[in-house]
Amino acid sequence: MASKKIIEQKEAEVKELAARLKDAKVILLTDYRGINVTDVTSLRNDLRNANAEYKVIKNNIVKRALNLNGETGLDSLLEGPTAVIIGKEDYLAPSKAIYNFIKENDFYKIKGGIVEGKVMTAEEIITLAKLPSREELLSKLAGALLGNITKLAVALDQVRVQKEV
């Protein structure tokens, strides 16, 4: 039987993880079988740039932390080797980082996750990751607006030229 000290340490670990998961915008569960050290280091760097962290945590601890937050939708996914990605600020950047990694590494799989409080399947997360980022959408909108304003300016200038003649 586990000692009282070990049980207390595990309970503290669960509570700390539950607090981090509660504040997260995105929680992704992935199957990391077959990943080598070089690839995982690259993935960790990409996720760090996306303001997310990559942790390998025992399934039982993750399950208890999620249950502590009242979330049971991912319990069935917590089997086999599982890495947890926790994004604190944005859900799209970590999703894109994982998606880009999966495109290059066939053996790495998304099991599922939680995006802004909603349980999502791997397919839904991949669909979300394929969407353009906020910056891309804003630049497209600005380009479209600028194009219309330019056309208006040219048309008004043509009207001015015709009135002068």
C-alpha positions as CSV (number, residue, x, y, z in Angstrom):
1,M,0.0,0.0,0.0
2,A,1.2,3.5,-0.8
3,S,2.5,5.6,2.0
4,K,0.5,8.6,3.3
5,K,3.2,10.9,2.0
6,I,3.0,9.6,-1.5
7,I,-0.8,9.8,-1.5
8,E,-0.5,13.4,-0.4
9,Q,2.0,14.2,-3.1
10,K,-0.3,12.7,-5.8
11,E,-3.3,14.6,-4.4
12,A,-1.3,17.8,-4.6
13,E,-0.2,17.0,-8.2
14,V,-3.9,16.4,-9.2
15,K,-5.0,19.7,-7.6
16,E,-2.3,21.6,-9.3
17,L,-3.0,20.0,-12.7
18,A,-6.8,20.6,-12.2
19,A,-6.1,24.3,-11.6
20,R,-4.0,24.5,-14.8
21,L,-6.6,22.6,-16.8
22,K,-9.4,24.8,-15.5
23,D,-7.6,28.0,-16.8
24,A,-6.7,26.5,-20.2
25,K,-8.3,27.6,-23.5
26,V,-7.3,24.3,-25.1
27,I,-6.5,20.8,-23.7
28,L,-5.4,18.3,-26.3
29,L,-4.7,14.6,-25.7
30,T,-2.3,12.9,-28.1
31,D,-0.9,9.5,-28.6
32,Y,2.9,9.9,-28.8
33,R,3.9,6.3,-29.7
34,G,6.9,6.2,-32.0
35,I,8.1,9.7,-31.4
36,N,11.8,10.2,-31.0
37,V,13.6,12.7,-28.8
38,T,14.5,15.1,-31.7
39,D,10.9,15.2,-32.9
40,V,9.4,15.8,-29.4
41,T,12.0,18.5,-28.8
42,S,10.9,20.2,-32.0
43,L,7.2,19.8,-31.1
44,R,7.8,21.2,-27.6
45,N,9.5,24.3,-29.1
46,D,6.7,24.8,-31.6
47,L,4.1,24.6,-28.7
48,R,6.2,26.9,-26.5
49,N,6.1,29.5,-29.4
50,A,2.3,29.0,-29.4
51,N,2.1,29.6,-25.6
52,A,1.3,26.0,-24.8
53,E,3.0,23.3,-22.9
54,Y,3.5,19.6,-23.7
55,K,3.5,17.2,-20.8
56,V,3.5,13.4,-20.4
57,I,1.4,12.8,-17.3
58,K,-0.1,9.5,-16.0
59,N,-3.6,8.9,-17.4
60,N,-4.9,8.3,-13.9
61,I,-3.7,11.8,-12.7
62,V,-5.1,13.5,-15.8
63,K,-8.5,11.7,-15.3
64,R,-8.7,12.7,-11.7
65,A,-7.8,16.3,-12.5
66,L,-10.4,16.5,-15.2
67,N,-13.0,14.9,-12.9
68,L,-12.1,17.4,-10.2
69,N,-13.1,20.1,-12.7
70,G,-16.3,18.2,-13.5
71,E,-15.2,17.1,-16.9
72,T,-15.7,13.4,-17.8
73,G,-15.9,13.6,-21.6
74,L,-12.3,12.6,-22.1
75,D,-12.2,9.6,-19.8
76,S,-12.5,7.0,-22.6
77,L,-9.5,8.6,-24.4
78,L,-7.1,8.2,-21.4
79,E,-5.8,4.8,-22.4
80,G,-2.3,4.0,-23.6
81,P,0.5,6.5,-23.8
82,T,-1.0,10.0,-23.6
83,A,0.7,13.4,-23.9
84,V,-1.3,16.4,-22.7
85,I,-1.0,19.8,-24.5
86,I,-2.3,22.7,-22.5
87,G,-2.8,26.1,-24.2
88,K,-3.4,29.0,-21.9
89,E,-3.9,32.0,-24.2
90,D,-5.2,30.8,-27.6
91,Y,-6.7,27.5,-28.8
92,L,-5.9,27.9,-32.5
93,A,-2.1,28.2,-32.3
94,P,-1.5,25.0,-30.4
95,S,-4.0,23.2,-32.5
96,K,-2.2,24.3,-35.7
97,A,1.2,23.3,-34.2
98,I,0.0,19.8,-33.5
99,Y,-1.8,19.6,-36.9
100,N,1.4,20.6,-38.7
101,F,3.4,18.1,-36.7
102,I,0.9,15.3,-37.5
103,K,1.2,16.1,-41.2
104,E,4.9,15.3,-41.0
105,N,4.6,12.4,-38.6
106,D,2.0,9.8,-39.5
107,F,2.4,7.8,-36.3
108,Y,1.5,10.8,-34.0
109,K,-2.2,11.0,-33.4
110,I,-4.7,13.4,-31.7
111,K,-7.0,11.5,-29.4
112,G,-9.4,14.4,-28.7
113,G,-9.5,17.4,-26.4
114,I,-11.4,20.3,-24.9
115,V,-11.5,23.7,-26.7
116,E,-12.9,26.5,-24.6
117,G,-14.9,24.2,-22.4
118,K,-16.3,22.0,-25.3
119,V,-15.2,18.4,-25.7
120,M,-14.1,17.8,-29.2
121,T,-13.1,14.8,-31.3
122,A,-9.8,14.5,-33.1
123,E,-11.6,15.3,-36.4
124,E,-13.1,18.4,-35.1
125,I,-9.8,19.6,-33.7
126,I,-8.1,19.0,-37.1
127,T,-10.9,20.9,-38.9
128,L,-10.4,23.8,-36.4
129,A,-6.6,23.7,-37.0
130,K,-7.1,24.0,-40.8
131,L,-8.9,27.3,-40.4
132,P,-7.0,30.5,-41.1
133,S,-5.6,32.3,-38.0
134,R,-7.2,35.6,-36.8
135,E,-4.3,37.6,-38.3
136,E,-4.8,35.9,-41.7
137,L,-8.5,36.7,-41.6
138,L,-8.0,40.3,-40.6
139,S,-5.4,40.8,-43.4
140,K,-7.8,39.3,-45.9
141,L,-10.5,41.6,-44.7
142,A,-8.2,44.6,-44.9
143,G,-7.1,43.7,-48.4
144,A,-10.7,43.3,-49.5
145,L,-11.7,46.7,-48.0
146,L,-8.6,48.4,-49.5
147,G,-9.4,47.0,-52.9
148,N,-12.9,48.4,-52.8
149,I,-11.7,51.8,-51.6
150,T,-9.2,51.9,-54.4
151,K,-11.9,51.1,-57.0
152,L,-14.0,53.9,-55.6
153,A,-11.2,56.4,-55.7
154,V,-10.5,55.5,-59.4
155,A,-14.2,55.8,-60.3
156,L,-14.4,59.2,-58.5
157,D,-11.3,60.4,-60.3
158,Q,-12.8,59.3,-63.6
159,V,-15.9,61.3,-62.9
160,R,-13.8,64.3,-62.1
161,V,-11.9,64.0,-65.4
162,Q,-15.1,63.7,-67.3
163,K,-16.5,66.9,-65.6
164,E,-13.4,68.8,-66.5
165,V,-13.6,68.1,-70.2
